[in-house]
Amino acid sequence: MHRIVPGLMLFGVAGSVTAAAINIEQHAFAHPQQLVDIGGRRLNLYCSGTGPVTVVFDAPSTEGGWSWHAVQPEVAKRTRACVHDRAGLGFSDPSPLPGTSANAVADLHALLAKAGIAPPYVMVGSSYGANNVQLYAYRYPDEVKGLVLVDAPHDDETDRLDKVTQGKLKQAMAPMDAFMRQCAQAGQRGWSLGAEGFVDCTGGTGELYGRELAAARLATMARPTYWQALVSQMDGGDASAEQLKAARRSYGDLPMVLLVRGISPYAVPGRPQSALNKATEAEHLAMQKELAAYSTRSSVRVVPGAGHVIQDFKPDAVVQAVNEVLGQLGR
């Protein structure tokens, strides 16, 4: 079983990022760019840069393509780099289909084809997005020439970490899951930006974004379709994990870099790391190494000072990993 809990993994860590991240130009991420019709609904796509390889980014479960605002512009200095919003998130239309990795991959494949963004691709995914890009590489192996996985969840992560913590992980996740569903129930009725609980459910403006992008992000999160998409992803978590497990096989010598958080999302801020927490992170690292073993040209590196959404904390580490993969491809 694998379940991503957005509140624990994402909203809860964003506020610790320094204000330096907001100095990157964010205007392009605060507005819809190329709205591509993939068959009766449109997905938002933003690409810049030129080059023989296109780097395609997929965001964590709760975020639009703006999650890569500090990474994409840097990669675009070297080659074409594209971010997109999955169905129902950011500026993209909702989908009537379940929010599973398989459907996200099918959408992305259609999006790139309709937009005329031809392979080869290097795919970069964070958290839930890392599972999506792995599945994409399995389903379209001729298109994907490299992977960067940013703190990717393991197929069996929840069960294995729960075993290490002697059942404490699922106990801790249950109220967070319930909280997010309460947020979703309120969100599906429609939020007003100043409504009670809205900041708790969305993380508010935080410190990650400049004024324009922060406002755009919160405006999309006030829409019922955002919360419908989020619930669909949560409900599809087990199916997504099974889809990836069913596809598992060797990637051969596909260049692959796995970035691993240096700060545990389960640690209590301001307190020494407990032995149980150390064991949890050791198991997480072991699972990252297992994922790396699917390629003979892979590397795993822990990013000190970075939480689960590594691009929020250390965007340069992601840029470096992408450049490393491009270098292995001779690009």
C-alpha positions as CSV (number, residue, x, y, z in Angstrom):
1,M,0.0,0.0,0.0
2,H,1.2,3.5,-0.8
3,R,-0.6,6.7,0.2
4,I,0.6,10.2,-0.2
5,V,-0.7,12.5,2.5
6,P,-0.4,16.1,1.1
7,G,-0.7,17.9,4.4
8,L,2.1,16.0,6.0
9,M,4.4,15.9,3.0
10,L,3.8,19.2,1.3
11,F,1.8,22.0,3.0
12,G,3.5,21.3,6.3
13,V,7.0,22.0,5.1
14,A,6.7,24.8,2.6
15,G,6.9,27.6,5.2
16,S,10.4,26.8,6.2
17,V,12.0,27.9,2.9
18,T,14.0,31.1,2.9
19,A,12.8,34.1,1.0
20,A,15.7,33.8,-1.5
21,A,13.6,31.4,-3.6
22,I,11.1,34.1,-4.5
23,N,13.8,36.1,-6.4
24,I,13.4,33.8,-9.4
25,E,11.1,35.3,-12.2
26,Q,7.7,33.8,-11.5
27,H,5.4,35.7,-13.8
28,A,5.1,32.9,-16.4
29,F,4.0,30.5,-13.8
30,A,1.2,32.7,-12.4
31,H,-0.8,32.6,-15.6
32,P,-2.1,29.9,-18.0
33,Q,0.3,29.6,-20.9
34,Q,-0.4,27.1,-23.7
35,L,-3.8,25.5,-23.1
36,V,-3.7,22.4,-25.2
37,D,-6.9,20.5,-26.1
38,I,-6.3,16.8,-25.5
39,G,-9.8,15.7,-26.5
40,G,-12.5,18.0,-25.0
41,R,-10.5,19.3,-22.2
42,R,-7.4,21.5,-21.9
43,L,-4.1,21.1,-20.0
44,N,-1.8,23.9,-19.3
45,L,1.7,23.7,-20.7
46,Y,4.7,26.1,-20.4
47,C,7.9,25.5,-22.2
48,S,11.0,27.7,-22.7
49,G,14.5,27.1,-24.0
50,T,15.7,25.2,-27.0
51,G,17.7,22.0,-27.5
52,P,17.6,18.5,-28.9
53,V,16.3,17.0,-25.6
54,T,13.2,18.2,-23.8
55,V,13.1,18.1,-20.0
56,V,9.6,17.4,-18.8
57,F,8.6,18.1,-15.2
58,D,5.8,16.6,-13.1
59,A,4.9,18.1,-9.8
60,P,3.9,16.8,-6.3
61,S,0.3,15.7,-5.7
62,T,-1.1,19.0,-4.5
63,E,0.8,21.4,-6.8
64,G,0.7,22.8,-10.3
65,G,3.7,23.2,-12.6
66,W,4.7,26.3,-10.6
67,S,6.3,23.9,-8.2
68,W,9.3,24.1,-10.6
69,H,9.5,27.9,-10.7
70,A,13.0,27.9,-9.4
71,V,14.2,25.0,-11.5
72,Q,12.6,25.2,-14.9
73,P,14.1,28.6,-15.9
74,E,17.6,27.4,-15.1
75,V,17.3,24.2,-17.0
76,A,15.8,26.2,-20.0
77,K,19.2,27.9,-20.2
78,R,20.6,24.6,-21.5
79,T,17.7,23.0,-23.4
80,R,14.0,23.0,-23.8
81,A,12.2,22.6,-20.4
82,C,8.5,22.1,-20.0
83,V,6.1,22.1,-17.0
84,H,2.5,21.3,-17.0
85,D,-0.5,21.2,-14.7
86,R,-2.2,17.8,-14.3
87,A,-6.0,17.6,-14.8
88,G,-7.9,19.8,-12.3
89,L,-4.7,21.4,-10.9
90,G,-3.3,24.8,-11.7
91,F,-4.8,26.1,-14.9
92,S,-5.9,22.8,-16.4
93,D,-9.4,21.6,-16.9
94,P,-10.6,18.7,-14.6
95,S,-10.9,15.2,-15.8
96,P,-13.8,12.8,-15.5
97,L,-11.4,9.9,-15.0
98,P,-9.9,8.7,-11.7
99,G,-6.8,10.5,-10.5
100,T,-4.4,7.6,-11.0
101,S,-0.8,7.6,-12.3
102,A,-1.9,5.7,-15.4
103,N,-4.4,8.4,-16.3
104,A,-1.9,11.2,-15.5
105,V,0.6,9.5,-17.9
106,A,-1.9,9.1,-20.6
107,D,-2.8,12.8,-20.3
108,L,0.9,13.8,-20.4
109,H,1.5,11.7,-23.5
110,A,-1.4,13.2,-25.3
111,L,-0.4,16.7,-24.2
112,L,3.1,16.4,-25.5
113,A,1.9,15.0,-28.8
114,K,-0.8,17.6,-29.3
115,A,1.6,20.4,-28.5
116,G,4.2,19.1,-30.9
117,I,6.8,18.5,-28.2
118,A,8.6,15.5,-29.7
119,P,10.9,13.1,-27.8
120,P,13.6,12.5,-26.6
121,Y,12.7,13.5,-23.1
122,V,14.4,13.6,-19.7
123,M,11.6,13.4,-17.2
124,V,11.8,14.9,-13.7
125,G,9.2,14.1,-11.1
126,S,8.8,15.1,-7.4
127,S,6.9,12.9,-4.9
128,Y,3.7,11.7,-6.7
129,G,5.1,13.1,-9.9
130,A,8.1,10.9,-9.6
131,N,5.9,7.8,-9.7
132,N,4.2,9.2,-12.8
133,V,7.4,9.8,-14.7
134,Q,8.6,6.3,-13.8
135,L,5.4,4.8,-15.2
136,Y,5.8,7.0,-18.3
137,A,9.3,5.6,-18.9
138,Y,7.9,2.1,-18.7
139,R,5.0,2.7,-21.0
140,Y,7.0,4.8,-23.5
141,P,10.6,3.6,-23.2
142,D,11.6,4.8,-26.7
143,E,10.7,8.4,-25.7
144,V,12.4,8.7,-22.3
145,K,16.2,8.9,-22.3
146,G,16.8,9.9,-18.6
147,L,15.0,10.2,-15.2
148,V,15.5,12.5,-12.2
149,L,13.4,11.3,-9.2
150,V,13.0,13.8,-6.5
151,D,12.3,12.0,-3.2
152,A,10.2,9.4,-5.0
153,P,7.8,7.3,-2.9
154,H,8.6,3.6,-3.0
155,D,5.8,1.3,-4.1
156,D,5.5,-0.2,-0.6
157,E,6.7,2.8,1.4
158,T,3.8,3.2,3.8
159,D,3.7,-0.4,4.8
160,R,7.4,-0.7,5.3
161,L,7.8,2.5,7.2
162,D,4.8,1.6,9.4
163,K,6.6,-1.7,10.2
164,V,9.8,0.2,11.1
165,T,7.8,2.5,13.4
166,Q,5.8,-0.3,14.9
167,G,2.5,1.0,13.6
168,K,3.1,4.6,14.6
169,L,3.3,5.9,11.1
170,K,-0.2,4.9,10.1
171,Q,-1.5,6.2,13.4
172,A,0.0,9.6,12.7
173,M,-1.2,9.6,9.1
174,A,-4.8,8.8,9.9
175,P,-5.7,12.2,11.4
176,M,-3.8,14.0,8.7
177,D,-5.7,12.1,6.0
178,A,-9.0,12.9,7.8
179,F,-8.0,16.6,8.0
180,M,-7.3,16.7,4.3
181,R,-10.6,15.2,3.5
182,Q,-12.3,17.7,5.7
183,C,-10.5,20.4,3.7
184,A,-11.6,18.7,0.5
185,Q,-15.2,18.6,1.6
186,A,-15.1,22.3,2.4
187,G,-13.2,23.0,-0.8
188,Q,-15.7,21.2,-3.0
189,R,-18.4,23.5,-1.7
190,G,-16.2,26.4,-2.7
191,W,-13.7,28.5,-0.7
192,S,-13.5,32.2,-0.4
193,L,-9.9,33.3,0.0
194,G,-10.5,34.7,3.5
195,A,-12.6,31.8,4.8
196,E,-11.8,30.3,8.1
197,G,-9.6,27.2,7.6
198,F,-8.5,28.2,4.1
199,V,-4.9,29.0,5.2
200,D,-4.7,25.8,7.3
201,C,-5.8,23.7,4.3
202,T,-3.6,25.4,1.7
203,G,-0.5,26.6,3.5
204,G,-1.5,30.2,2.7
205,T,1.0,32.4,0.8
206,G,4.0,30.9,2.7
207,E,7.5,32.1,1.8
208,L,8.0,30.2,-1.5
209,Y,6.3,32.5,-3.9
210,G,6.2,36.2,-4.8
211,R,3.0,38.1,-4.5
212,E,1.7,37.4,-8.0
213,L,2.3,33.7,-8.0
214,A,1.1,33.2,-4.4
215,A,-2.2,34.9,-5.4
216,A,-2.6,32.8,-8.5
217,R,-1.9,29.6,-6.6
218,L,-4.4,30.3,-3.9
219,A,-7.0,31.3,-6.4
220,T,-6.8,27.9,-8.1
221,M,-6.9,26.2,-4.7
222,A,-10.2,28.1,-4.0
223,R,-11.9,26.2,-6.9
224,P,-14.0,23.1,-6.1
225,T,-12.3,21.3,-9.1
226,Y,-8.9,21.5,-7.4
227,W,-10.2,19.7,-4.3
228,Q,-12.1,17.2,-6.5
229,A,-8.9,16.4,-8.3
230,L,-7.0,16.1,-5.0
231,V,-9.5,13.7,-3.5
232,S,-9.4,11.7,-6.7
233,Q,-5.6,11.4,-6.5
234,M,-5.9,10.4,-2.8
235,D,-8.5,7.8,-3.6
236,G,-6.4,6.5,-6.5
237,G,-3.3,6.1,-4.4
238,D,-3.4,2.3,-4.1
239,A,-4.3,1.9,-7.8
240,S,-1.5,4.1,-8.8
241,A,1.0,2.1,-6.7
242,E,-0.3,-1.1,-8.2
243,Q,0.0,0.3,-11.7
244,L,3.7,1.1,-11.2
245,K,4.4,-2.2,-9.5
246,A,2.8,-4.1,-12.4
247,A,5.1,-2.2,-14.8
248,R,8.3,-2.8,-12.8
249,R,11.2,-4.1,-14.8
250,S,14.8,-3.1,-15.4
251,Y,15.4,0.3,-17.1
252,G,18.6,-1.1,-18.5
253,D,21.3,1.6,-18.7
254,L,18.9,4.5,-18.5
255,P,20.6,7.5,-16.9
256,M,18.8,8.1,-13.6
257,V,19.5,10.3,-10.6
258,L,17.6,10.0,-7.3
259,L,17.6,12.9,-4.9
260,V,16.7,12.1,-1.3
261,R,15.5,14.5,1.4
262,G,18.0,15.4,4.1
263,I,15.2,16.5,6.6
264,S,12.6,14.0,7.7
265,P,9.0,15.1,7.3
266,Y,8.2,13.0,10.4
267,A,10.7,14.8,12.7
268,V,9.5,17.2,15.4
269,P,11.0,20.6,14.6
270,G,13.3,21.9,17.3
271,R,13.8,18.5,18.9
272,P,16.7,16.0,18.5
273,Q,16.0,13.3,16.0
274,S,14.8,10.2,17.8
275,A,16.1,6.7,17.2
276,L,12.8,5.7,15.7
277,N,13.0,8.7,13.3
278,K,16.5,7.8,12.3
279,A,15.4,4.2,11.6
280,T,12.5,5.6,9.5
281,E,14.9,7.7,7.4
282,A,17.4,4.8,7.0
283,E,14.6,2.7,5.6
284,H,13.5,5.5,3.3
285,L,17.1,5.7,2.0
286,A,17.2,1.9,1.6
287,M,14.1,2.1,-0.6
288,Q,15.6,4.8,-2.7
289,K,18.6,2.5,-3.4
290,E,16.2,-0.2,-4.4
291,L,14.6,2.1,-6.9
292,A,18.0,3.0,-8.2
293,A,18.8,-0.6,-8.8
294,Y,16.3,-0.7,-11.7
295,S,19.0,1.1,-13.8
296,T,22.7,0.2,-14.2
297,R,23.5,4.0,-14.6
298,S,21.9,5.4,-11.5
299,S,23.1,7.4,-8.5
300,V,21.5,8.3,-5.2
301,R,22.3,11.4,-3.3
302,V,20.9,12.8,-0.1
303,V,20.4,16.6,-0.2
304,P,21.3,18.1,3.1
305,G,18.9,20.8,4.4
306,A,16.1,19.7,2.0
307,G,12.7,18.4,3.0
308,H,10.5,16.1,1.0
309,V,9.8,18.6,-1.8
310,I,13.4,19.2,-2.5
311,Q,12.9,21.8,-5.2
312,D,11.4,24.1,-2.5
313,F,14.5,23.9,-0.4
314,K,17.4,23.3,-2.7
315,P,16.4,24.0,-6.3
316,D,20.0,24.0,-7.4
317,A,20.3,20.4,-6.4
318,V,17.6,19.5,-8.9
319,V,19.1,21.6,-11.6
320,Q,22.5,19.9,-11.0
321,A,20.9,16.5,-11.3
322,V,19.1,17.4,-14.5
323,N,22.4,18.7,-16.0
324,E,24.2,15.5,-14.9
325,V,21.7,13.4,-16.8
326,L,21.9,15.7,-19.9
327,G,25.7,15.4,-19.7
328,Q,25.5,11.6,-19.7
329,L,23.4,11.9,-22.9
330,G,26.0,14.2,-24.4
331,R,23.7,17.2,-24.4
